[in-house]
Amino acid sequence: MERRLQALEMALAHHQAEMRDLSDVIAGQWQAIDRLVGRLDRTEALIRQLLAEPSDGGSEAGPE
């Protein structure tokens, strides 16, 4: 019985460590997602700003 209890305690400790590791991974993924969402928001705002600016009448040199 004692051996079985020790095996269960070891298994529980192992699973607890795995849960901590997974929690850390998830927290890191949320941080990455938050950074990417911020970059996406800034990119979308820049695109809206560029689309809203009036055209300069074709100042780019094109084929003549």
C-alpha positions as CSV (number, residue, x, y, z in Angstrom):
1,M,0.0,0.0,0.0
2,E,2.8,2.4,0.9
3,R,4.5,1.8,-2.5
4,R,1.3,2.5,-4.3
5,L,0.8,5.8,-2.4
6,Q,4.3,6.9,-3.3
7,A,3.7,6.1,-6.9
8,L,0.5,8.2,-6.9
9,E,2.3,11.1,-5.1
10,M,5.1,10.9,-7.8
11,A,2.6,10.9,-10.6
12,L,0.7,13.8,-9.0
13,A,4.0,15.8,-8.7
14,H,4.8,15.1,-12.3
15,H,1.4,16.2,-13.5
16,Q,1.6,19.4,-11.4
17,A,4.9,20.2,-13.0
18,E,3.4,19.6,-16.4
19,M,0.5,21.9,-15.6
20,R,2.9,24.7,-14.5
21,D,4.9,24.3,-17.7
22,L,1.7,24.4,-19.8
23,S,0.5,27.4,-18.0
24,D,3.8,29.2,-18.7
25,V,3.5,28.3,-22.4
26,I,-0.1,29.6,-22.6
27,A,0.9,32.8,-20.8
28,G,3.7,33.3,-23.3
29,Q,1.3,32.7,-26.2
30,W,-1.1,35.3,-24.9
31,Q,1.7,37.8,-24.6
32,A,2.7,37.1,-28.2
33,I,-1.0,37.4,-29.3
34,D,-1.3,40.7,-27.5
35,R,1.8,42.0,-29.3
36,L,0.6,40.8,-32.7
37,V,-2.9,42.3,-32.1
38,G,-1.2,45.7,-31.3
39,R,0.9,45.5,-34.5
40,L,-2.2,44.6,-36.5
41,D,-4.1,47.5,-35.1
42,R,-1.3,49.9,-35.9
43,T,-1.0,48.5,-39.4
44,E,-4.7,48.8,-40.0
45,A,-4.7,52.4,-38.8
46,L,-1.8,53.2,-41.1
47,I,-3.6,51.7,-44.1
48,R,-6.8,53.6,-43.3
49,Q,-4.7,56.8,-43.0
50,L,-2.9,56.2,-46.3
51,L,-6.2,55.4,-48.1
52,A,-7.8,58.6,-46.7
53,E,-5.0,60.9,-47.9
54,P,-5.8,62.6,-51.1
55,S,-3.8,61.5,-54.1
56,D,-1.0,63.8,-55.1
57,G,-2.0,63.7,-58.8
58,G,0.5,61.1,-59.9
59,S,3.8,62.5,-58.8
60,E,5.4,59.1,-59.3
61,A,7.3,58.8,-62.5
62,G,5.4,56.5,-64.8
63,P,6.0,55.5,-68.4
64,E,5.7,58.3,-70.8
